Amino acid sequence: MNPVSSFPWADAARIDYVFADIDDTLTTDGLLPAQTLLAVERLVAAGIAVVPVTGRPAGWCDMIARFWPVAGIVGENGAFYFSYDRARNAMRRVYAASTQERARNRARLAELCEKILREVPGSAVSADQPYRESDLAIDFCEDVPALAQSDVRRIRDIFLEAGATAKISSIHVNGWFGGGDKLSMTQRFADEVLGIGPDSLKQRGVFIGDSPNDAPMFGFFPHACGVANVADFGDLVDPPPRYVTRARTAGGFVELTEHLLAARAMRP
């Protein structure tokens, strides 16, 4: 990974869209600091749209789409996107699976949850689970004492053995049945809301994240960036981002913001 300061000015000046993970990328120690919101506001004021791409649940994403100055949000690791039309006071909700499919998958996840909690002592259902529509989040360090990496991998493997998709974030292992991930729903959001295709998205977009579940995004965006704490996961992040900030967590997001705004100010 190269320092974000090596992100070429000409390429950084073309960025019109910033896609960002939330936990440990926009937040620090579980809190959203003022510097993050200010950075988002500065990006938007400069004409750069901001779109969180997160494993957090639908209930939280509805609030974020309404109350944060963002163009929309991709949630539950790509299960849906929400975009709030402020002119019409209307929320647009688009899901990867139908209502019936989501109901069937939730029943399968409920059975799988019992197996995980039984086989991995110390794991717990995430406190935000009641607000989820499509996936199961197993907490391994947010509200429980941190589990060993071997236990985290075992949680992931139980999901995979059942035919589910599983992704490790900085705090949860998220599992779900059916297709879709952060990247596929981000591409759909870009097409349906932003009106840009994959090639344009690569050139005009950047993603910043911190954990293994961000790997599809790191692989897609030529100028993907990790905050410094992405290094904590070692080779679990495959592929890694091209760039990395000096600062950890929210400070890293601010660092990328400063680089993008400085590059944009240099445009003719």
Secondary structure as GFF3:
##gff-version 3
##sequence-region A 1 268
A	DSSP	beta_strand	2	3	.	.	.	ID=ss1
A	DSSP	three_ten_helix	4	6	.	.	.	ID=ss2
A	DSSP	alpha_helix	9	12	.	.	.	ID=ss3
A	DSSP	beta_strand	17	20	.	.	.	ID=ss4
A	DSSP	alpha_helix	34	45	.	.	.	ID=ss5
A	DSSP	beta_strand	49	52	.	.	.	ID=ss6
A	DSSP	alpha_helix	58	67	.	.	.	ID=ss7
A	DSSP	beta_strand	73	75	.	.	.	ID=ss8
A	DSSP	beta_strand	80	85	.	.	.	ID=ss9
A	DSSP	beta_strand	90	95	.	.	.	ID=ss10
A	DSSP	alpha_helix	99	119	.	.	.	ID=ss11
A	DSSP	beta_strand	124	125	.	.	.	ID=ss12
A	DSSP	three_ten_helix	129	131	.	.	.	ID=ss13
A	DSSP	beta_strand	136	139	.	.	.	ID=ss14
A	DSSP	alpha_helix	149	161	.	.	.	ID=ss15
A	DSSP	beta_strand	165	168	.	.	.	ID=ss16
A	DSSP	beta_strand	172	176	.	.	.	ID=ss17
A	DSSP	alpha_helix	182	189	.	.	.	ID=ss18
A	DSSP	pi_helix	190	194	.	.	.	ID=ss19
A	DSSP	alpha_helix	198	204	.	.	.	ID=ss20
A	DSSP	beta_strand	205	209	.	.	.	ID=ss21
A	DSSP	three_ten_helix	212	214	.	.	.	ID=ss22
A	DSSP	alpha_helix	215	220	.	.	.	ID=ss23
A	DSSP	beta_strand	225	226	.	.	.	ID=ss24
A	DSSP	three_ten_helix	228	236	.	.	.	ID=ss25
A	DSSP	beta_strand	243	244	.	.	.	ID=ss26
A	DSSP	alpha_helix	249	265	.	.	.	ID=ss27
###
